[in-house]
Amino acid sequence: MAVTRLGIIGCGNIADAYLKGASRSSLVEVKGVADLRHEAAVARAGTYGVEAMSIDGMLADPEISIIVNITVPLAHADVSCSILEAGKHVYSEKPLAADFEAGRSVVELASRHGLRIGCAPDTFLGGGHQAARRVIDEGRIGKVVSGAACFTSHGMEMWHPNPEFFFKRGGGPILDMGPYYITQLVNLLGPVRRVTAQTSKAFDVRTVTSEPLRGTKIPVDVQTTVNGVLEFVNGANIPITTSWDIWKTERKPIEIYGETGSMLVPDPNFFGGDVLVSKEGGDWQPVDIGDHPFCKPNRELRQGKMAADYRMIGLIDMACAISAGRAHRASGDLALHVLEVMTAFDRSSAEGRHIEMTTTCEQPQPVPLGEDEEVFK
């Protein structure tokens, strides 16, 4: 296939990950970056050797067929709609939109124009998570009946250079981190039937301790602890906790319990990690993930540990899928379903009832075994 040329709108903290991911690919190429703050676009463009473009110029550029939307969550829907109206496919950062109705409008607009929507996260395409999917698909722990998912920290204000948007509408731990966990659960088990939840907020104001905004006070407009249960169409029920009010825990990111065994699934914020299986109460045994692509550690974290980081593979799969006329995995339908699940948590807590899902999606196809991005062709 010919190289697919991309544009990126949004030059904030996450832009580096996308630009680095694209630079490793032979199948896609970033032509330019744009931002409402043109000086931010100029800085990113200079670092990565791409063009600093205006947003209007990017939307009108005939060489660019897919635009990556990595603006703040509140802007996701509007920016994605402007990209679609310009006749280009869009790949959005998570969440698809700040609320479900806005996300549905984006998906409907894409359908009317015959265009594709892709959406982060794409970590579920990583080798660790695909190996976990294979364990389930092969019946190695029997029919899945339950499990547990957990993400906790004490917030974003301790490390992010500009954390305010995390605590405004469109933010909060369930919309920020929930996409990684719920997308991976849908990858493993298929779509969700209904949700029930209880939510709370520990602090009305957060104080930034990171630079350059140390000491800034942020009013908190979202719930910062969410406890819920997902009932899947296949009958499994999975409790999930996401919180920015917890200092420390030893709970695992995702555990899956089947009729004949249990499985520990790696952190869905990353692409690799160890998969462990216990058969009928036996010792934990590692699962060989060596044949799966996108699992080798390639980035050093702040704590000094190495992690597998292959951000952009969801977009690369989408570009290949457009060329081949097949479905892509990190799809708009998947992202909309995950968004409905996430926004149902607040509704369930406020209304004191189960929330039935109105959307569904196809379980994404497994990623073929192989070495690198060529598996998508």
C-alpha positions as CSV (number, residue, x, y, z in Angstrom):
1,M,0.0,0.0,0.0
2,A,1.1,3.6,-0.6
3,V,2.2,5.6,2.5
4,T,-0.8,7.3,4.1
5,R,-0.2,11.0,4.9
6,L,-1.5,12.3,8.2
7,G,-2.1,15.6,9.9
8,I,-2.2,16.1,13.7
9,I,-4.4,18.7,15.4
10,G,-3.3,19.4,19.0
11,C,0.2,19.9,20.1
12,G,-0.1,19.3,23.8
13,N,1.6,16.8,26.1
14,I,0.5,13.7,24.2
15,A,1.6,14.9,20.8
16,D,5.2,13.6,21.2
17,A,3.9,10.0,21.6
18,Y,2.0,10.2,18.3
19,L,4.8,11.8,16.5
20,K,7.3,9.3,17.8
21,G,5.0,6.4,16.9
22,A,4.5,7.7,13.4
23,S,8.3,8.1,12.9
24,R,8.8,4.4,13.5
25,S,6.3,3.4,10.8
26,S,6.9,2.7,7.1
27,L,3.1,2.8,6.4
28,V,2.1,6.3,7.6
29,E,3.8,9.7,7.5
30,V,2.9,12.9,9.4
31,K,2.9,15.8,6.9
32,G,2.1,18.5,9.4
33,V,0.8,19.6,12.9
34,A,-1.6,22.3,13.8
35,D,-2.8,23.9,17.0
36,L,-4.9,26.9,18.1
37,R,-1.6,28.2,19.6
38,H,0.5,28.3,16.4
39,E,3.7,28.6,18.4
40,A,3.0,25.2,19.9
41,A,2.7,23.7,16.4
42,V,5.9,25.5,15.3
43,A,7.8,24.0,18.3
44,R,6.6,20.4,17.6
45,A,7.2,20.8,13.9
46,G,10.7,21.9,14.5
47,T,11.5,18.9,16.7
48,Y,10.1,16.3,14.3
49,G,10.8,17.8,10.9
50,V,7.2,18.2,9.8
51,E,5.2,21.3,8.7
52,A,3.6,23.7,11.1
53,M,0.2,24.3,9.5
54,S,-2.9,26.3,10.3
55,I,-6.0,24.2,11.1
56,D,-7.8,25.4,8.0
57,G,-4.8,24.7,5.9
58,M,-4.6,21.2,7.2
59,L,-8.3,20.5,6.6
60,A,-8.0,21.7,3.0
61,D,-4.7,19.8,2.2
62,P,-5.5,17.2,-0.5
63,E,-2.4,15.1,0.4
64,I,-3.7,14.5,4.0
65,S,-6.3,11.7,4.2
66,I,-6.4,11.1,8.0
67,I,-6.2,13.7,10.7
68,V,-5.4,12.8,14.3
69,N,-7.4,14.7,16.8
70,I,-5.5,15.1,20.1
71,T,-7.2,18.2,21.4
72,V,-8.6,18.4,25.0
73,P,-11.6,16.1,25.6
74,L,-14.2,18.9,25.6
75,A,-13.1,19.7,22.0
76,H,-12.9,16.2,20.7
77,A,-16.4,16.1,19.2
78,D,-16.3,19.5,17.5
79,V,-12.9,19.0,16.1
80,S,-13.7,15.5,14.8
81,C,-16.8,16.9,13.1
82,S,-14.8,19.6,11.4
83,I,-12.4,17.0,10.1
84,L,-15.2,14.8,8.8
85,E,-17.0,17.8,7.1
86,A,-13.7,18.4,5.3
87,G,-13.9,15.0,3.8
88,K,-11.1,13.3,5.8
89,H,-11.0,10.3,8.1
90,V,-10.4,11.0,11.8
91,Y,-8.5,9.2,14.5
92,S,-9.3,10.7,17.9
93,E,-7.6,10.5,21.2
94,K,-9.8,9.0,23.9
95,P,-12.5,9.6,24.9
96,L,-14.4,9.9,21.6
97,A,-16.4,12.8,23.1
98,A,-17.1,14.4,26.5
99,D,-20.6,13.0,26.5
100,F,-22.5,10.2,24.8
101,E,-24.8,12.2,22.6
102,A,-21.9,14.2,21.2
103,G,-20.0,11.0,20.5
104,R,-23.1,9.5,18.7
105,S,-23.3,12.7,16.5
106,V,-19.7,12.1,15.4
107,V,-20.3,8.5,14.5
108,E,-23.5,9.4,12.6
109,L,-21.7,12.2,10.7
110,A,-18.9,9.8,9.6
111,S,-21.5,7.3,8.4
112,R,-23.3,9.9,6.3
113,H,-20.1,10.9,4.7
114,G,-18.8,7.4,4.2
115,L,-15.7,8.1,6.3
116,R,-13.8,6.2,9.0
117,I,-13.5,7.0,12.7
118,G,-10.7,5.5,14.7
119,C,-10.2,6.2,18.4
120,A,-7.7,5.5,21.1
121,P,-6.8,3.5,23.0
122,D,-5.0,1.1,20.8
123,T,-3.1,-0.6,23.7
124,F,-5.5,-3.6,23.4
125,L,-3.7,-4.4,20.1
126,G,-0.4,-4.9,22.0
127,G,1.1,-8.3,22.4
128,G,0.3,-8.7,26.1
129,H,-3.4,-8.1,25.6
130,Q,-3.6,-10.1,22.4
131,A,-2.0,-13.0,24.2
132,A,-4.7,-12.7,26.9
133,R,-7.4,-12.7,24.2
134,R,-5.9,-15.8,22.7
135,V,-6.1,-17.6,26.1
136,I,-9.8,-16.9,26.3
137,D,-10.5,-17.7,22.6
138,E,-8.8,-21.0,23.0
139,G,-10.8,-21.9,26.1
140,R,-7.8,-22.3,28.3
141,I,-9.6,-21.0,31.4
142,G,-13.1,-22.1,30.3
143,K,-16.1,-19.8,30.0
144,V,-15.5,-16.5,31.6
145,V,-17.8,-15.8,34.5
146,S,-16.3,-12.9,36.4
147,G,-13.2,-10.9,37.0
148,A,-12.0,-7.5,38.4
149,A,-10.5,-4.3,37.0
150,C,-8.8,-1.6,39.0
151,F,-7.0,1.7,38.3
152,T,-6.1,4.0,41.2
153,S,-3.7,6.9,41.8
154,H,-3.8,10.2,43.7
155,G,-4.5,12.3,40.6
156,M,-2.8,14.0,37.7
157,E,-1.9,17.3,39.4
158,M,1.4,15.7,40.7
159,W,3.0,15.2,37.3
160,H,1.0,16.7,34.4
161,P,2.3,20.2,33.3
162,N,-1.3,21.5,32.8
163,P,-3.7,19.2,34.6
164,E,-6.8,21.4,34.9
165,F,-8.8,19.7,32.1
166,F,-8.6,16.4,33.9
167,F,-11.0,17.7,36.6
168,K,-13.5,19.4,34.3
169,R,-16.4,18.0,32.3
170,G,-15.0,15.4,29.9
171,G,-12.3,14.5,32.5
172,G,-12.3,12.4,35.6
173,P,-10.7,8.9,36.1
174,I,-13.4,7.0,34.3
175,L,-13.3,9.1,31.1
176,D,-9.5,9.5,31.2
177,M,-8.3,6.0,32.3
178,G,-11.5,4.0,31.8
179,P,-11.1,3.7,28.1
180,Y,-8.0,1.6,28.5
181,Y,-9.7,-0.9,30.9
182,I,-13.1,-1.1,29.3
183,T,-11.8,-1.3,25.7
184,Q,-9.6,-4.2,26.8
185,L,-12.5,-5.9,28.5
186,V,-14.6,-5.5,25.4
187,N,-11.7,-6.9,23.4
188,L,-11.6,-9.9,25.7
189,L,-15.3,-10.5,26.2
190,G,-17.3,-8.6,23.7
191,P,-19.9,-5.8,24.3
192,V,-21.5,-4.7,27.6
193,R,-25.2,-5.2,28.3
194,R,-25.7,-3.0,31.3
195,V,-23.9,-1.0,34.0
196,T,-24.5,-0.2,37.7
197,A,-22.2,2.1,39.8
198,Q,-21.6,4.3,42.8
199,T,-19.5,7.4,42.4
200,S,-18.0,10.0,44.8
201,K,-15.6,13.0,45.0
202,A,-13.0,13.2,47.8
203,F,-11.7,16.8,47.2
204,D,-13.5,19.8,46.0
205,V,-10.2,21.6,45.1
206,R,-6.9,20.2,43.9
207,T,-3.5,21.9,44.4
208,V,-1.1,21.5,41.5
209,T,2.4,20.2,42.7
210,S,3.9,19.8,39.2
211,E,5.8,22.5,37.2
212,P,5.2,25.1,35.8
213,L,1.8,25.6,37.6
214,R,2.8,24.5,41.1
215,G,0.5,26.0,43.7
216,T,-2.4,26.6,41.3
217,K,-5.8,25.6,42.7
218,I,-8.2,23.6,40.5
219,P,-11.9,23.3,41.4
220,V,-13.0,19.7,40.8
221,D,-16.2,19.4,38.7
222,V,-16.2,15.6,38.2
223,Q,-16.5,12.5,40.3
224,T,-13.0,11.2,41.2
225,T,-13.9,7.7,42.6
226,V,-16.0,5.3,40.5
227,N,-17.0,1.8,41.6
228,G,-19.2,-0.1,39.1
229,V,-20.1,-3.5,37.7
230,L,-20.2,-4.3,34.0
231,E,-22.6,-7.1,32.9
232,F,-21.5,-8.4,29.5
233,V,-23.7,-9.8,26.8
234,N,-21.9,-13.1,27.2
235,G,-23.0,-13.3,30.8
236,A,-19.8,-12.4,32.6
237,N,-19.9,-9.6,35.2
238,I,-16.8,-7.6,36.1
239,P,-16.5,-5.1,38.9
240,I,-14.3,-2.1,38.1
241,T,-12.8,0.7,40.3
242,T,-11.2,3.9,38.9
243,S,-10.1,6.6,41.3
244,W,-7.8,9.6,41.8
245,D,-8.3,9.6,45.5
246,I,-6.1,6.6,46.5
247,W,-2.4,6.7,47.5
248,K,-1.5,3.1,47.2
249,T,-3.0,-0.3,46.4
250,E,-1.8,-3.8,45.5
251,R,-4.8,-4.7,43.4
252,K,-4.0,-6.0,39.9
253,P,-5.1,-4.1,36.8
254,I,-7.3,-6.8,35.4
255,E,-8.1,-10.3,36.6
256,I,-10.3,-12.7,34.6
257,Y,-12.0,-15.7,36.2
258,G,-13.1,-18.6,34.1
259,E,-14.9,-21.9,34.9
260,T,-11.6,-23.8,34.8
261,G,-9.0,-21.2,35.7
262,S,-8.0,-17.6,36.2
263,M,-5.8,-15.1,34.3
264,L,-3.9,-12.0,35.3
265,V,-3.9,-9.5,32.4
266,P,-1.2,-6.8,32.1
267,D,-1.8,-3.0,32.6
268,P,-4.0,-1.9,29.7
269,N,-2.2,1.5,29.7
270,F,0.7,-0.3,28.0
271,F,1.0,-2.7,25.1
272,G,3.1,-5.4,26.7
273,G,3.4,-7.0,30.1
274,D,3.1,-10.5,31.6
275,V,0.1,-12.7,31.2
276,L,-0.3,-15.4,33.9
277,V,-2.7,-18.3,34.0
278,S,-3.7,-20.6,36.9
279,K,-5.5,-23.8,36.1
280,E,-8.0,-25.0,38.7
281,G,-6.2,-23.3,41.6
282,G,-2.7,-24.3,40.6
283,D,0.4,-22.0,40.6
284,W,0.5,-19.0,38.2
285,Q,2.1,-19.9,35.0
286,P,3.5,-17.4,32.4
287,V,1.9,-17.3,28.9
288,D,4.4,-17.1,26.1
289,I,3.7,-13.9,24.1
290,G,6.7,-14.0,21.9
291,D,4.9,-14.6,18.7
292,H,2.6,-11.6,19.2
293,P,3.8,-8.2,17.7
294,F,3.9,-5.0,19.7
295,C,5.0,-6.4,23.1
296,K,8.8,-5.7,23.4
297,P,9.7,-3.0,25.9
298,N,11.0,0.1,24.1
299,R,10.4,3.1,26.4
300,E,11.8,4.0,29.8
301,L,9.1,5.3,32.2
302,R,9.6,8.0,34.9
303,Q,10.2,5.3,37.5
304,G,13.1,3.9,35.4
305,K,11.2,0.8,34.3
306,M,10.9,-0.2,30.6
307,A,7.5,-0.5,28.9
308,A,6.2,-1.5,25.5
309,D,4.9,1.7,23.8
310,Y,3.5,1.3,20.2
311,R,1.1,4.2,20.2
312,M,-0.2,4.8,16.6
313,I,-0.7,1.1,15.7
314,G,-4.5,1.6,15.9
315,L,-4.2,4.3,13.3
316,I,-1.8,2.2,11.2
317,D,-4.3,-0.6,11.3
318,M,-7.0,1.9,10.2
319,A,-4.9,3.2,7.3
320,C,-4.3,-0.4,6.1
321,A,-8.0,-1.3,6.6
322,I,-9.1,1.7,4.4
323,S,-6.7,0.5,1.7
324,A,-7.8,-3.1,1.9
325,G,-11.5,-2.4,2.3
326,R,-11.8,-4.3,5.6
327,A,-12.9,-3.2,9.1
328,H,-10.4,-1.6,11.4
329,R,-10.0,-2.6,15.1
330,A,-9.9,0.6,17.1
331,S,-13.2,1.6,15.5
332,G,-15.8,4.4,16.0
333,D,-18.4,1.8,16.9
334,L,-16.1,0.4,19.6
335,A,-15.3,3.8,20.9
336,L,-18.9,4.9,21.0
337,H,-19.9,1.8,22.9
338,V,-17.1,2.3,25.4
339,L,-18.2,5.9,25.8
340,E,-21.7,4.9,26.5
341,V,-20.5,2.4,29.2
342,M,-18.3,5.1,30.8
343,T,-21.0,7.8,30.9
344,A,-23.5,5.3,32.3
345,F,-21.5,5.2,35.6
346,D,-22.5,8.7,36.7
347,R,-26.1,8.1,35.5
348,S,-26.4,4.9,37.4
349,S,-25.0,6.5,40.6
350,A,-27.3,9.5,40.3
351,E,-30.4,7.6,39.4
352,G,-29.8,4.6,41.6
353,R,-30.5,2.0,38.9
354,H,-28.9,-0.3,36.3
355,I,-28.3,1.5,33.0
356,E,-29.0,-0.6,29.9
357,M,-26.7,0.0,26.9
358,T,-28.3,1.3,23.7
359,T,-25.2,0.6,21.6
360,T,-23.2,-2.5,20.8
361,C,-20.2,-3.3,18.7
362,E,-18.4,-6.2,17.1
363,Q,-15.6,-7.7,19.2
364,P,-12.4,-6.6,17.4
365,Q,-10.7,-9.2,15.3
366,P,-7.5,-10.6,16.9
367,V,-4.2,-9.2,15.6
368,P,-2.3,-11.7,13.5
369,L,0.9,-13.2,14.8
370,G,4.1,-11.7,13.3
371,E,6.9,-9.3,13.9
372,D,5.7,-5.7,13.3
373,E,3.2,-3.4,11.6
374,E,3.2,-5.5,8.5
375,V,0.7,-7.8,10.2
376,F,-1.9,-5.2,9.4
377,K,-1.4,-5.3,5.6
